[in-house]
Amino acid sequence: MPTTIRLNGEIGWQVSAIDVIRQLEEAALVDKQITIAFEWCPGGEVFQALAIYNAIRKLKDSGVEIVAQVEVLAASAYSFIALACSKVLVNSTAFIMIHRAWGLVRSESDAKNLEDINNLMVQLYAKKTGKSEDEIKQMINNESWMTAEEALAEGFADQVIDVLSTPEVEEVTSLLKNHISSSINKTTEINAVNALSALTDLYTKTKNNNSKMLDKINATLGLDVKASIEDSINAIGQLVSKANLIAAKEQAIADLTTKVTALETEVQANRTERAQQLVNEAIASGQINGKASENWLKLATNDYEGTKALIADLPKSKVKLSQVVNASVADANAKASEIKLSPFQTALQEAKGANQK
């Protein structure tokens, strides 16, 4: 799953450009797919918004896919932040609003600055939507509020998301249940084959150990763990044939679904536990910074062996973390400087320093 960064509040008040950019850059270190969720986003300080816009464009140019998903509202400055993304998805119950920039005008210079900002926004909106600049000027002069469908029609959105749609796992479960609990005939067996194919695809999409997961699925069907997919298909067909009543069929598939879900949870828990142990040991040895543990945990969960090899190449700290916990800030900084930092740790320290300025 892509990393999700959630925005909620006014830019320059509840939301800081420095913080958002830091989250984007840290996420890009471990994930090449990022989703920015726009919750209640009413607007805010335009220059901070432009800083976020430019950071998104820079990451896109480096090969990171960044998708905007408007969940409730992307208004004012947030609207052109969304347009910087690779794709703009809008929930069916969400809104986008665009308008002219406004602020305190105390001189001709202030007035010119506002007009320059408006002209820049017009260019950005026109580039995304394909509309003429005159059309965009009329829209911002009128303070245009758009529903999801209107945003799609006007070119501000690429796709409308039905918020009532079921997640992928539920779709596969429903597919299994509907086909196996239907009347017994050849069509049912074909549909059961399709259901297993969809289930296989679902696990393939996860970055899990697919062969072990499929082995456990076969085990829940009463097959040898190394049975072929054809054997799995036949086992599902036998489940259908043995069911005499619709209620009995539904109960059987419910039990199977519960077992598969439990196995999936077990495998995920094992992967997370193993990754957490690796990260804890690396922190204890001083090879990674504890403040970056979440990013390292995600990396280790997705690719354990690769992360283990990466950590193995990092130097161990000459100063134990326990030695600096109770030290003063100055002493801690002095001791930390003795440690050879990795490029990843150095980047995190520089980002922290930028935040404190």
WONORTA-V524692 format. One record per run of one state. SS is the DSSP state (A for helix, B for strand, O for the rest). FROM is the first residue (numbers start at 1). LEN is the number of residues. If there is no record, write none. Layout:
# WONORTA-V524692
SS:FROM:LEN ; SS:FROM:LEN
This chain:
# WONORTA-V524692
O:1:2 ; B:3:5 ; O:8:3 ; B:11:1 ; O:12:3 ; B:15:1 ; O:16:1 ; A:17:14 ; O:31:2 ; B:33:9 ; O:42:2 ; B:44:1 ; O:45:1 ; A:46:16 ; O:62:3 ; B:65:11 ; O:76:1 ; A:77:7 ; O:84:3 ; B:87:5 ; O:92:3 ; B:95:4 ; O:99:9 ; A:108:22 ; O:130:3 ; A:133:9 ; O:142:2 ; B:144:4 ; A:148:7 ; O:155:4 ; B:159:3 ; O:162:6 ; A:168:13 ; O:181:5 ; A:186:20 ; O:206:4 ; A:210:11 ; O:221:8 ; A:229:14 ; O:243:3 ; A:246:39 ; O:285:5 ; A:290:13 ; O:303:1 ; A:304:9 ; O:313:8 ; A:321:4 ; O:325:4 ; A:329:8 ; O:337:6 ; A:343:14 ; O:357:1
